[in-house]
Amino acid sequence: MDLLNFDAAEAATEAGPSGAIPERQDLPVDCTWDVEALYADAAAWEADLARLPDLVTRLEAFQGTLSEPVAVLRFLRLDSDLDVLLDRLYCYAHLKADEDTSHAANQARESRMRSTLSETAARLAWVRPELLANPEEALRTWLDLPELAAFRYPLLKLLRQKPHTLSTAEERILSGAGTLFAAPGDVYKLLTNADLKFPDVADADGNPRPLSQGRYISFMLNRDRGVRQRAFSALYDAYAGVHHTTAATLRHHVHMHNFLARTRHYPSALEAALSSDHVPVALYEALIAAVHDALPHFHRYTELRRRCLGIETLDMMDMYVPIVPAADVKVPFDTAMAWVLEACAPLGDDYVQALRQAIPERWIDRCENRGKRSGAYSSGCYGSRPYILLNYQDTLDDAFTLAHELGHSLHTRLANAAQPPQTAGYPIFIAEIASTANEALLLHYLLGRNDTTPEMRAYLLNHACDTFRGTVYRQTMFAEFEKRLHEQDAAGTALTPDSLASDYADLNRRYHGPAVTPDPRIALEWSRIPHFYYNFYVYKYATSYCASQILVRRLLDDTQARQAYLGLLQAGGSADPLDLVRQAGADLSSPATLSAAFTTFAETLGELAA
């Protein structure tokens, strides 16, 4: 059956994911990533780990000499070699750990690697204070020296940290405490991925279906509201049973951010978090204000959703199910991959040929298994192939997630090919442009196919609205919640399970509007969002999405825009992200950029409602 041309009789209602969740060792090899391309086995990883002490000792020998450009250049080159080795070691450790979060040996390896990173940082804690002890005039002179040109931007970022750098002894203490600072997030990850168990959920025929983090959205896509209700209840009742623990992990994580911000003389944890990207707090606040102003558009969408589903009041469990009954669609992985290849044609033959390597080189760990980390991400390190974690469930959302993560992976591949190690790594602020641009290209491709039926077109417009909801409105709601938490903790207000639930429920009501009467348990949603442990990460989804929509329109309208966009990907982290995005054609400091995104959403909503 052509997935874009079928009738309602063929679109059988799914009961939710079926079958037991497999064990890792039972997965077909072609469903898993080739992590052995990094290290053939644990022994090879150990052998590379054994190289670290000598590298660190050689770097320590530079202490007291970093006042002359020649010595600084030699040090920076060796330090770059160390970073490449550490990244490769950590990449292998975290990929193996995420395959099965209940696997003791793999978890121990990742924990050991985290300790190694912390210990290495402590041994080299003298570097930043020593470099910044040089006169500022000398440091600025170094920025223009030809021999240091490859390190100009890292040195500029270092110079900006001068007011926030402590003494060598203080820096060593903070570096040595790295594993302690990571503890709340580590505990949360293991609790929610390895220890938290969910009951089976009865499908529309009364058959038990296993519920997991990875399968939850598949239940939310079910047309039977009773199935959605049972899955929602089962998930949130499980989180309710651990909400004191998750409140404690989040409270201590927030408190850690505020402690570090005070220690480094930042006015707030938010300003500290934004400083590495050289992003002003005003941009974060402008995003929240712009979304508040645009909430009427979103409230029109929730009301449209309520009417289309034919229910008196919309609940949060009703926010994912398609509102176009005739377009329930299954998208096998191979079909999704073919779609993405076609959709990315505007990025050029070289880009598409690079994408094709994902299958033979086994970049993608696509199948769910028991204990596997939930969600999806793209990873890798300098000199390696990309690695993508998925929990693919054959939904249209999963197809867009594949496009999203492949956008990250090609960004990494292009940046690594064009940049030296010290500037290849790009900030999340830019990363989410590459991923959401690929989603936009996939949407454009599917809408433009000749065999796209009116029902499927409506389905895709619905998906576009839902994507905007999830990426702009929802992530900005998360960003506002995160900002509130840090402000409350900084003011001495205790973050308790009740206060967290109350604040979250308040924001959820404001954002979703009068058409939604939520189940009270949605107040616990904060406890299942891992992004709150990423330090003011979520706002970047919203700003990047707005930028990507402008850049994709330019790509589709003007073939000359391709090189500017690919130039953004190839630039990696070689300049301030706002400047790189502006050079590619989107000015995120301009209110017009956000305004254009909301205008596009309103137009899409208008076509869907017509």
N, C-alpha and C positions, 0 to 999 in steps of 0.2 A: 504493500500500500504506500502510495506517495504521501509523505507526512504533511504535505502542504495542500493536498487535494483529496478530501474524503468527506463522507457524509456522517450525520449524527448517529446513524445506526451502527456505524463501525467504531464510533468513539465510546467504547465501553467504559463505564465508571470503574476506576480502580479502587480497591479496598484498602489501599495503603501498601507499603512494602511488605513482601511476603518472604517466607523462608527464614531459617535461623541465620544469625550473623556468623559468618565463617571464621575459623581460626586463621591466623596469619599463614601458617605453613600449608594451608589448603588452597591458597589463591594460585591461579595460573601465573606463570612467570611473566607473561606479557602484560599482565595487569599491574605489575609492580615496577618500581624504578630500579635502575641499575646503579645502586650505591657502591657496588664493587668497582666501578670505574674510578671512584675516589681512592679506595683502599681495597685490595683483594680480600682482606680478612682483618680480624682484630689484631693479629700479630703485625701486619704491615702498618696499621695505625699506631701500634705501640712503638714500632721502630722509628716512625717519624716523630712521635712525641719525645723520644729520647734525644732528638736533635735540639730541643728547646734550651736546655741549660747552657750549652756552649754559646748559642746565639745571644742569650740574655747576658751572659758574662762578658762577651765581647762588647755589647752595648754599654754595660756598666763601666767599662774601661774608659769611656769618653767623659765620665763625670769630672767636672772641673775644667773642661776644655772647650765648651760650647760658646765661645766668645768670638771665634773667627769663622768666616764663611767656609773655608776649606774643611775645617773639622765638622762644621754643621752639615755640610753636604755629605761627607762620608757617613756621619751618624744617620742622617735621614734615609740614605740608601739602604743601610743595614736594617734600620727600623722598618722600612717598607718590606724587606724580606721576611722579617719576623711576623709582620701583620699577615702576609700571604700564608705563611705556615700556620699561624693560629687560626685563621679563617677556615682553612682546609680541614684542620683537625676538628674544629667545632662543628663544621658543616656535617661531617660524617657522624659525629656523636649525636647531634640533634635529630638528624634524619632517622638513624637507627632507633633512637628513643621514641620518636613519634610513630613508628610503625606499630608499636604495641606498648602502651604506657604502663602495662602491668609486667613487662619483661624486666626482671630485676637487674640482669647484667647490663642491658642497654641503658637503663636508668642510672645505674652506678657510673657508667662511662660518661654520660652527659654531666652528671653531678661532679665527677672528677675533673672534667674539662672546664666547667664553670669555676671550680676552685683554682685550677691552673691559670685561667685568665685573671682571676683576682690576685693571685700571688705574683704573676708577672707584672701586672699593673702596679702592685705595691713596690716591687723591686725597682721599677722605672719611674716611680712617682717624683723623683728629683728632676726629671727632664723638663717639664713645663716651667717650674719655678726658675730653673737655671737659665733657660732660654729667655724667659721674660725678665730676668734680672739685668739683661743687657739694656742700655739706654734705648728709649723708644725711637730716637732719631736713627740709631744704628739698625734697629729692626726694620724700620721703614726703608732704609737704604738697601737692606738685603732683598726686599721685595722686587727691586729693579735690577738685581745682578743677573746677567745671562746664565751663569753657572747654576743658579738656584731657580731658574725659570720654571722647571718642572714641579717645584714645590711652592710656587708663589701663593696659590690659593690656600693650601694648608697652613702656610706661615701667616697669611692674613687672618684666617680664622683663629689662629693661636694668639695673634696680637690683640684681637678683640676680647680675648679672655683675660687680659692682664688685670682688670679690676676685680676679677672673680677667682683669681688664683691665690692659693694659700701658700704657707711655707712648705718646705720639703717634708718636714716631719708631719705636718697636718695632712698634706696630700697623701703621704704614705699610709696614714691611719685610715683615710677615706677609701683609698684603693683596696686596702686589706679587708675592709668591711663589705666589699662588693657582694659576697655570697650572702651576707646577712641582709643587705638591702633587697636582694632578689628573693628572699625567703617567702614573703607573702604571695608573690606570683607563682612560685614553685609549688607551694602548698595548694593554692587554688587550682592549678593545672592538674595536679595528681588527684585531688578530690573530685573534680568534675569530669575528668576523662577516664580515670582508672577505678576509683572507689564508688562513685555514685551509680546506683543501679535503678533501672526503671522497669515497671511491670509491663507485661504484654497488654496490648490494646485490642479490643474486639472490633473486627471490621463490620461492615454492613450486614454480613451474613452470620455474625456471631463467632467467627473464627479468630483465634488469638494471633496477633501479629507482634513481633518484637519491636519495641520502641528504643531508640537510642538518640544521642545528640545528632548524629548524621542523618537519621531517618525522620526527625521531627517535622521538617518542612514538607516532606512528602505526605505526611498525614494532614498537614494544614492545607494542602492542595486538593484534598479529597472533597468531592461534591456532597457527600453525606455529612450534614452538620453534626449528627450524633457521633460520627467517627472523630471529627475535629474536636468536639467537646471532650470526648474521652481521652484523646491524646493530650490536649491542653491540660486537663485536670491531672493526668498521670505525670506529666513533666513537671508542672509547677508544684504539685504535692510533694514530689521528690525533693525539689529545691527548698520547699518550706521546711522539710526535715533537717536541712543543714544550714538554714539561713543565719543562725547565730555564728557559725563558722565562717561563712562567706562574708558576713558583715565585719568580722574581725580581720580577715585577710585584706579586705578593701580598706578598712580604717587604717591599718598599719602601713599599707602601701601609700595611701594619701599622706599620712603623717611623715613617712620617709621623704616624699617629694618636698614637703614644706620644710623639713629639717635641712635638706641639702640646699634648698634655695636660700634659706636664712644664712647657712654656713658660708655660702659663696657670695653673700651680699647682693642677692637679687631682691627686688621689691616683692616678688610673688613667685610661686611655683610655675604659674603660667608663663611669666616672662622668661624664667630660666629654661623652660621647655622649648620656647620659640627661638631662643637666642642662637642655637646651633644653626638654624636655617636663616638667621638674620631677618626674621619675620616680625613685624611690629604687632603688639597686643591689639592695636586698633583694628587690624585686619580680622582677627578672631572675633572681636566684638561686633564689627561691621557685618560679619556673616550671620551672627545670631540676630541682629537687628533686622537684616534684610529678610531672613526667614520669617520672623514675626510679622513683618509687613505683608509677606506673601502667604500667610496662613489661610486667607479666604480662598485662594486657589485650591489648596489641599482640602479644605472643608467641602468645597464643591465636589471634589473627587470622592471623599468618603460618603457623601450623600448619594452620588451616582452609584457607587458600589452597593449601598444599602438597597436602592431601588432595583438595581439589576438582579440582585440576589433574592429579591422578593421577601425580605424580612423586615419586621417592624423596627427593630433596633440592631445596629451593627455591633458585634463584639470583636475583640482583638483576634480571636480565633478565625474570624471571617476576612482577615486582611490579606490573605495569600491566595485563596481559591480563585481560579479564573472566573470572570464574570460573563464570559461568552460560552454558553453551554455546549455549543457544537464543536468546540475547538480543544477538547481534551486531547493531548498529544504526548506520545512517548518519543523520545529522541535517543536512540542508541548512541553509544559513544562514537562509533565509526562515522555515523551520520553527522554528529556534531563537529567532528574533526574536519570532515569534508566541507561543511558550511563555513567554518572559520577560515580555511584555506582560500575559498572563493571570496569571502567577505573582505579579506585583507589585500586583495589585488591592488587597490589604490595606493598601497604602500610600496609597490614595485616587486619585480621578479626576485630580486635578491632576498627581500624580506620573506616572501612566500617560500622560497626554497629553503631558507633557514628553518621556517616553521615545520617543513616536511620532515626534518631530522628528528622531531620529537618522538615519532613512533619507532623507527629502527634503533635509535640511541636510547630508548626507554627512559625518557625524562619523567614520565607521569606515573605516579602511584595512584591509580584511579578507583580501585574497589575498596569498599568498606570491609574491615575485619574487626573482630572483637578486640577492644582495647586501643584501637587506632585513634590518634588525635582527631577530634572533630573539625569540621570546617574545611578550608582550603587555603593553600598558600603557594608561593613560588620561592624557591631558595636556590642555593648554589654558592660558589666562591670563585675568586679570580683564577682563571685557568681551567675551570671545570665546565662540564655541560650544565644546563639548568636542571633543576629538580622541582617537580610540581606535586603537591599532595592534594588529592581530591577524595570525596566520598560520593562518587557518581551514582545517581539514582534514576537516570534516564528521563529526567524532566527537562522542560525548556529552560528553566532556571539553571540547571546544571550545564546546559550548552553554553549559556552566557557566562557562567563561572569559568568554563574551560577557556573561552575567548579572553576573559579577564586575566587569568593566570598566565596564559601564553603571552599576553601583552607585557606582563612583568618579565617573563623569561627572555623575550626578544630584546627588551630594553637592556637587561643585564648582558646579554650576548653582544649587542652592539657597543655598549659602553666599554666592556672589557676589551673588545677588539680595537677600539679607538683611543683608549686612555691608558696611562700607566697605573699601577695599583693604587697609588695614593690619591688619584682623582677619578677612578673608575666607579667607586661606590657612590650611588646617588641617594639623596634624601627621600623619605616617604612622600614628602610634599610634591615631588615630581613623579615618583613611581606610580601614583594613582592616576596620573594623566595617561600614561601608556596603557594601563589596564582598562580604564573606562573608555578610552578611544576605541579600543578593539571591540568592546561591547556595542558602542555606537555604530561601528562599521558593520557588525553582524546584524543589528537591527535594520540598518539601511538596506543591506543585501536581501534579507528575508522579505521586507516590505516591497522590494522592487522585483521579486521573482514573478514571472508570467503566470505561474501556477498557484500563486497565493490567492486563495478564495477570500471573499468578503468576510467570512467568519474568522479566517486565520488573520486577516489584516486587523480586525477588531481585537483579536487575541494579542497580537503583537503590540498594538497601541496600548492595550491594557498592561502588557508587560513593561512598556516604556514608562507609563505612569507609575507602575509599582517600583521600577528601578529608581526613578526620581524620588519617590517616597522614601525608599530604603537608603539611598545614597546621599540625598540632600536633606530632606526633612528629618528623617530618623537619625542620621549621624549628627546633625546639628542639635537635635534634642539630647543626644548622648553628650555632645560637647558642652552644652549648657549645664547638664547634670554634673559633669566632671568639674566644671568651673565652680559650681555651687559647693561641691564637696570640699574642694581645696580651700575655698574662702571660709567655709564654716569651721574646718579644722584649724585654719590659721587664726581664727578669732577665738579659739578655745571651746567651740561647741562640739560635744561628743557626737560621733557618727554611730548611731545605734541601729539595730535592725528596724525599729519602728520609724526612726527619723529618715532613714534611707528609703523605706517603703513609702512614707508620706510624701517626701519630695518627688520621688519618681512618679507616683500616681498623679500628683499635681501637674507635672510637666506633660505626662501622657494625655491627661484630659485637655490641657490647653492646646496641644499640638493637633490632636485628632478631632476636636470639635464636637458639636452637638449631635451629629449622626451616630456617634459611637457611645455605647453604654458598656464600659468594659467590665469583665469579670474582675472582682477585687484582687484576684491573685496576680494580675498583671503588675501589681505593685512590687512583685518579687523579680521582675525581669532584669533588674540591675544585677542580680546575683548570678545570671547565666551569660553575661556579656564579658568575654575575656579581654576585649579591647580596653576596658577600664584599667588594665594593668600595663598599658603601653605608654603612659605618660603623655596625655594631650595629643593623641594620635588621630582620633576620629574626625576632627574638623577637616583634616587634610583630604578625606574622602569627598567632602562636599565642595571645597574650593577646587580640587583637582577635577571633579566631575564638571563643574561649570566651565573650567578652562578647556577641558577636552571637547566639549560640545562645540565651542567656537573653532578649535583647531580642526575638528573633523569636517565641519562645514566648509572650511577653507580647503581642506584636502579634496573634497568632493567637487568643489566649484572651480578649483584652479590647480592644475597639475604642477605648477611651479611651487606650490606650497609644500609639496612632498619633501623637498630637500630641507626646508626649514624645520619641518617636523622631525625628520630623521636626524637632523643636526641636534635637536633637543635630546633625543635618545642617546646619540653618540657622545654628547657632552658629559654624560655621567654626573659627577659631582665636582666639576671643574670651575664653577662660579656660583654665586648666590642664586638660589632657585627662582626667586621672583624675577631676576634679570634674565635667566635662561628661558623662562616661560614667556616673558615679554618679547624676547628676540624671536621666539617661534610664532608669535602673533596673538597672544592673549595677555592682557594687562590685568592681573588680579588685584591691583591696588585701585582699579577704577570701579566705581559702583555700576557702571554700564555692563561689566562682565557678568555680575550676579543678576542684574536686571534682565539681560538677554536670556539667561538660563531659565528664569521664571516665566518669561514670555513664551519660550519654546514649550515649556510644560503646559501652560494655559492653552496654547494652540493645539497640542496633542490631545489634551483633555476635551477641547471643543470638538475635534474630529471624532473622538471616541463616543461622545455623547450624542452626536448627530444621528 
